[in-house]
Amino acid sequence: MPSRFLLEPAAIDTERVIEDRDAIARSLPQREEVAQLDAIHVFAPDAKIAAASRFVRPDEWWVPGHIPGRPILPGVLIVEAAAQLCVWVYRRLIAEDRFLGFGGVDAVRFRGTVIPGQRLLLIAALTTLKSRQAIFATQGIVDSRLVYEGTVIGMAV
């Protein structure tokens, strides 16, 4: 059974942009095809939660080869996008300039597909913070449908 939304999709105004792709690039090291976030729309530091989006373009590098004739955004890119949002949240909540790398993922479920032309809405909520570890509940939503959920574990190095 799918989880409840971490944030109600209808309450997220995707026209409101806290940070655009250029501003996000000042916080995250990923570049070119690996940069997965287009905009940050919500950040609630007291609740330790944020929402971002990624518009899936029809000209992306993976489209011709990932299910020719019926392209589907690879799950690994969805998880990567969620992880990048987690790092963005971590950097806003933690005063230190430490790199937060992948420590693992747990309980990942894909509940729908994401195709070119759709906007993937991502939500990350910090659930546990230790000296070298940050754990986030994450979700991906398309058209108010939960298409992904999982736990992202970050390791501070």
N, C-alpha and C positions, 0 to 999 in steps of 0.2 A: 504494500500500500504506500503511495507517495506521501511524503511529508507535507505539512502545511507550508505555505510561503513564508520565508524569513521576513520579507516585506511584501505588501500587497502590490502586485504589478500596476494596478490602476492608480495607485498613489504615487507612482514614480513618473515624474514629468521628464520625458526624454528630450524635450525642447530646452530644458534648463541644463546648462553645461557648467559645472564647477571647474573642470579642467578638460581641455581639448587634447588631441593627440600630441601636439608639440609640448604642452605643459606636462603631460604624463611622461614624455621622453626625458624630461629633466629629473624625474624620480626613479625611473626604471632603466636598467641597462639594455634591455632588448631593443633591437633595431631591425629595420627592413621587414622581411616576411615574418619574422618571429615576434614582432611587436603586435599584440593582439587586441589592445584596447583603443577604442576611438574616442570615448568620452566618459568622464565621471559625472554622474547625475545627482547622487545623494551621498553625503557623508555625515554621519551622526556619531561624533567622537564619544559621547557619553554612553551610547548603546554599542559602540565598537562595531559599527556596520556601515557598509557602503554599497552603492549600486553603480554599475558601469554598463556600457554597451559596446557592441562590436557589430558593425554592418558587414554582412557577408557579401562580398562583391563577386560577380560572375567571372571576372578576369583573374582571380587569385590562382597562384601557382599550382595548387592541388586539384583544381576543378577538372582538368582534362583526364586525370588519371584515377580519381577516387570515385568509382562507379560511373564509367563513361555512359553518357546519355541520361544519367540520373544522379548528378553529383550530390553528395552528402558531406557536410563538414565533418572531418575526422574527429572522433571522440578525443583523441590525444590533444588536438588543438583547442577543444572546448575546455579540457582540464588545464591546459597551459594558460588559457585566457583567465580562468578562475584563479589560478595560482598567481598570475600577474596582479590581479585585483587584490589578492591577499597581501602581496608585498607592498602595494600602494597603501593599504590600510595600516600595515605594520609600521611603515616609515612615517606615517602621520601620528601614530600613537606612541612610538618609542623615540626618545630623544637621541639615541645613539645612531651612528652611521654604519651599522653592520649590514652585511649582505645576508639576505634570507634566501637560502637555497631550498630545493625540494628535499624534504625528509621522508615523504611518502604520501600516499593517498589511501583512503579507506572508504568502504561502503559506497563506492561509486556505482551509480545506476543511470543508464540512459533510458529515457522514457518517451523519446520522440526524436525526430530528425530536424536538422537545421540545414537549409538549402540556400544557394545563392539568391540574393534579393531580400533575404529576411534579416531582421535585427535581432541579435541574441542579447538579451538583457541578463546581466550577471549580478549576483548578490554574494557578498562575503561578510560573515559575522565572526569576529574573534570569540572563541569559546574558552580557550586556555592559553595562558602566557606563562612561560617559565624562562629561566635565564638564557637558555639556548634553544628554546622551542616555542613555536606559536602554532596553535591548532585553530582551524577555521571551518565552520559549516559553510558550504557553498551551494549555490543553485544557478541553473541556467533556464531562462524562460523565453519562449517565442509566442507572440500573440496570446499572452495570458495563460499559456500551457507550460507546465513544468516539463522540460526536456532533459534535464540533467540535475543530479544532486550528488554530493559527495563531501567527504572530509579531506581537507588539504592540510598536510603537516609541513611546516616550514622549520628549517634548522638554521639558526643564526651562526654565521662563521665570520 
